[in-house]
Amino acid sequence: MSKEHNEPVTVGRYPTEFEAMLTKNMLSEAGIPAQVVGAMTAGFRAETPGFVKVMVPGEFEEQALKLLIEQTNEAEELGDVEEEEE
């Protein structure tokens, strides 16, 4: 395995630690090792707001992104169904 394959890559950026932890936990439950980075700076507001990153080893990037896209699509479909019921 090459070094780049093991380097951590960012698969998501979130305005709060809570949102990042939800994503991290979802990835971990799917067997994808994930970590949250930047939680200490997310609440500070300077010239630009901080973000909390969810990172995975490079070898899991494609799998993680695919899972996140599927999750987003499911949430959007659920939102569409709820709108139709109203």
N, C-alpha and C positions, 0 to 999 in steps of 0.2 A: 504494500500500500504506500502511495506517495505521501509526502509530508502535507501537501495541499489537501489531500483527501481527509486528513485528520484535523486540519485547522478549523476552528469554530467559525460558523457563518451565521449571520442574522437572518432569521426567517420571519420576524415580526417586530414591529415597534408600536408601543402602546403608551398612552398618556398617563396611565396609572399602573401601579404595581399589581393591583387586583386583577386587571384585565390580562396582564402578562402572566400572572400565576395561573389563571384559568387555562390559558393556552399551553403553558408549560406542563400542567397536570394532564391535559388532554393528550399531548404528545407522549408524555411518560407512560400513560396508560396504554398507548399503542406500541410501546416498546422502543420509542425513540428517545435517547438520552437528550435532555434539554436543560438549559440553565437560564436564569433571569439575571440580567446585568443592567446596572444603572438605577436601581430602585432608590438609592440614596439621593440622587440628583433630580428625580422626576418631579418632585413637588416645588422645586425652586423655580422662580421666574426671573430671569435676567433679560438679556436682549432676545434670547430665544428660549422657548420652554424645553425642558429636558424630556427625554423619552426613556421608557424601560424597554430593553431589547430582550427578545427570546432568541437564544442561540443554540445551535446543534452542531455536532461534528460534521464536517463537509460531506462525509460519506452518507449522511442521512438527510442532506438538504432536499433532494428531489422527493423523497418519501414524505418529509415533513410538509413541504409546500403543497403537495398533492392532497394531503389530509386537511390542511388548512383551507384549501379551495373547496373541497367537498363540504366541509363544515359551513363555510360561508354560503354555498349554494343551498344547503339544507335550511339554513336560517332564513334566507330570502324566500324560499318556497313556503316555509311556515308562515312568514309575514304575509305573503300573498293570500294564503288560505284564511288567515285571521281577518284580513281586510274584506274578503268576499263574504264572510259570515256576518259582518256588521251591517 
